[in-house]
Amino acid sequence: MATVTFKNIPDDLYEKLKQAATAHHRSVNSELIYCLEKTFKPSRASAEELAEKAKALRSRVTAERLDTDDINAAINQGRE
């Protein structure tokens, strides 16, 4: 494996990296590797994985579902 040294990292960027590492229970080095892998080695998610992610996101939505009448009423609000 290669070894890379990063120099002159702006303080604010380093702080964000450090905060992200702490939040993800990783070292700064591991967080940096994760960020590089995510950027340069993106993985293609399967349809099943995307469906699971969508389902998880939908479960976090607390708003009521709107029906066609609600949407049309909102569109027409103020037009009458």
N, C-alpha and C positions, 0 to 999 in steps of 0.2 A: 504494500500500500504506500501511496505517496504521502509526504508530509508537506503541508503548506503553512506558511506564516502570513497572517494578515497584519498589515501595518497601517497606521493613520486612520483607524476606524473612528468616525465622528462619535463623540461622547453620547449624543442622544440616540444614535443607532445602536451603539453597544448596550446602552441601558434597555432599549426595547428588546434586544436579543437576550439579555440577561433575564428580563421579566418573563419573556416567552419560555425560556429554559426552565425557570422556576415553576411556572404554571403547568408545564408538561412533565415535571419531575425528571429533567435531563440536565446534563452539564451544558455549559455554553458551547463547548466543542460539539457535543452530540446534537444540540439544537441547530447549530450551523450546518452540520452534515445533513440533517433532516431537511432544512430549507433548501440546500443545494440539490438534494435528491428530488425533492418535490418540484423544483424548477426545471431541472435538466433531465430527469428520468420520470416524467409523468406516466402513471399507469392508466390503462384504459379500463374503466369499470364495466362490468358485465351489465346486461339489462336487469338482472335480478338485484345486483348491488345498487343500481340507480333507483329501482323501485323501492328497495328497503330504505334508502336515504330519503326519498320523497315521502314515504309513509311516516318516518320518524319526524320529519319537518312538519307534516300535516298534523301530527299528534300534538305538537307544541302550539298550534294556532288556537287561540281562545275565542276568536270572533265567531259570531253566528254565520252560518252559510246563507248566502243571498240567493233568492230565487229570481226568475225573470221579471216578475212584477216589481220587486224591490229595486232591481237594476234600472228598469225603465223609469220608475218613479224618481230615482236619483238623477238620471239623465235629464228628465223633464222638469226637475225642480227649478223654479225661477224662470221658466220659459213661458209660463201661462199668464 
